Amino acid sequence: MHLGEFLFLLQGLKWTVILSAIAFVLGGVGGLAVALLRTSGVPLLERVTAGYISLFQGTPLLMQLFVVYYGLALVGIRLNPWAAVSVGFTLHASAYLGEIWRGSIEAVPRGQTEASNALSLGYVSRMRDVVLPQAIRISLPATIGFLVQLIKGTSLASIVGFTELARAGNIVSNQIFQPLLVFGIVGILYFLMCWPLSLFGAHLERRFATPAR
C-alpha cells in the first residue's frame, strides 16, 4: 500500500468521525426531547414517542438509511448521500438515546421528585436542577456504549454511496487487490476509535456502581 492510498483511508476516517459526531450531537438533542415526552405523564405523547422508539429499534439501520435516501426520493424529496446519512443516523440515534435517557430518568429515586413537588418547583426547574443531573450520571455508561455502536454502524452509510472508512477500504482494496492488508488497517483504525471509549464506559460503570462513602 502506498502513502496516497493510506491517506485516502484517513480521509474516510475523517468522514466517519464527522458523521458520528453529527449523529450523536443532533441525535442527543432529539433523544432528550423524546425522553422528556416519554416521561411527561401525557398518555398521547408517551404513546407517540413509544411508537417512534419501537419503529427505530425494531427495524435494521440499513433499511432506515435505505428509506431515507431512496424512499424520500419517491415522494420528490431528494437528498444527497451526505444529507441522507446525517438524517438517517440522527433519527436512529435520537430513538436509542431517548430510550436510554428515559430509563435513566425513571431510575432517579421517586423521593427526589416528591421532594421537588413539596418545594413547589415547576416542571422545568425540577427536571433541570433535580432529575436530569442525576439521570445523566446514571445514563453515561450506556450512552458511551451506544456511541461506540454508532461509530461502528457508520460503515452502513456506504449503502447510499457515502465514502466513510469502510467504503474507503473497499475502494482501496479493489485497486490494489490486498483485502487482508487494507481491511486489517481499517479494523485497526476502528479499534483505535472505539477501544478508548469502551474502556472509559467500563470505568464509569464500575465507578458509578460503587456505593458512595
N, C-alpha and C positions, 0 to 999 in steps of 0.2 A: 504494500500500500504506500502511495506517495503522499507527500505533505498536503497537496491540494485536496486529495480525497479525504484525508483526516480532517482538514479544515471544513469540508462540506458536512461531515458528521457533526462537527462542533456547531455549525450553522443550524442543523436540525435540532441539536441540543438546546440552542438558544430559543428556538420557537417552542420547544416542549416546555421550557421553564416559563416563558411568557404566557403561553396558553394556560398552564396550570395556575399561574398567579392570577390571571384574569378570572378564570372559572372559580377559584377559591374565594377571591375577594367579592366579586359580584354575587356568587352563589351564597356567600356568607351573609350578605345584606338580605337577599331573598329568603335565606334559611331562617334568619332572625324573625322576619315578618311571618313566615309560615309557623314557626314555633310559638310566637305570641298569639296568632289567630287560633292555633290548635289548642291552646290552653286558655282561651278567652272566656270560656264559660257560655258562649253563644252557640247553641246547638247547630245552627245553619253554617256558621263559619267553621266550626270544628269538623262538620261532615265534609264540607268542600275541601278543606286542607287535607283531611284524611284521605279523600279520594285522589288528590294531587300526589300525595306521598306514595300511595299504593300504585298509581299509574307508573311512576318512575322506578319504584323498587320492584315492580312486577314485570317489567319489560327489559330486554337487553339494551345496554348502552349503544351497541352497534345499530340496533333498529331505531333508537331515538335520533341518532345522528343522521341516519338514512332518511327518516321522515322530515327532519328539519331542512335538509338540503334538497331532497328530491320531492318530498310531499308538498312543501310550500310552493315550489315552482309550478306545481299543477294548478294552483289557485292564483297564479300570477305574481307571487312573491318570490323573486329570485335573489338569492344571497350568494356572494362569492364564498369560496371554501373557508377563508379566514373568519368571516362573519358567521357562517353556519356552524362551525365547530365552537366558536365562542358562545353562541346562543345555546347550542345543544349541551355543552358541558356546564354552562351556568345553570340551566334549568335542572340538569341532573344533580349538580352539587347542592342547589337550594333545597331539593326534596330530601336528600340524605342528611344534610346538616340540620334542616328543620326538624327531622325526626330525632336526631341525636340531641339537639338542644331542647326539644320538647320533653324528652325523657329526663334531661338534667334539671329542667325547671320543676318537673313534678317530683324529682328526688330531693328537692330542698324541703327540709322538715316543715310540716304544716304549721307548727307553732310559730315559725317566723312570719308567715302570712297573717296568722291570727293576732300576733303582737303588733304588726303593722296596722291592721284594721283597728285595733284598740287605741292606737296613737292617731287615728283618723288620717292616715296617709292616703293620698289618692292613688289611682292605679299606676300612673306614670312614675310617681315618686317611689311607690312600693317596688315596682319592677326594677327601676334604675338603681335605687340605693340599697335594697334588701335582697331581692330574689336573684337578679341577674349576676351580681358579683359572685354569689355562691354557686350558681348554676354554671358559670364559666369555668370555675375551678373544677367542678365535677366533670365537665364535658371535655376538658383539654386532652386527656389520653385518647379518647375516641375520635376527637376532631383531628388530631395529628395522624392517627391511623387512617382516617378517611383521606387526608391529604396525600399520604403515600399511595393509596389505591388510585387516587385521581391522577397522580403523576404517571403511574404505570398505564392507566386507562387511556392516556392521550395517544397511545400507539394505535388506537382505533380510528383516529382522525384521518388516517390515510384513505378511508372508505370514500371520502369526498375529494380526494386529491390534495389534501393539506400535507405539506412536507415537514413533518416533525422528525424526531430522532429515528424512529423505527423505519419510516419510509425512506429517509436519507440513507440508512443502512442498506435497505433493499436496492436502492438505485446504485449505490457504490458496488454492492455485491454483483449486480448484473453487469457492471462494467469491467470488473477485474477478475470475476469468477473465483473468488476466495470467500465463500459464505462463512466458513468457520472462523476465519480471522476477523471478518467485518462484524459479524454478529457477536463474536466474543468481545470485541471492543464496545459495541453497542450495549451489551449486557453489563460490562464494567461501568460504563457511564451511567446507566440506570441505577446500578448498585451504589455508586458514589453519591447519587442524589437521594436515594431512599434510605440507605442504611443509617446515616446520622439521624434522620427524622425518626426512624423506628427506635433507635436507641434512646432518643430524647423522650418519645412517647412512653416507652417502657420505664424510664426513670421517673417520669411524672406519675405513672400508675403506681409504682412502688411507694413513691413519696406520699401521695395522697391517701394510699391505703394504710399508711402508718398512723395510728392514733396520735393526735397532738398531745404533748406532755406539758 
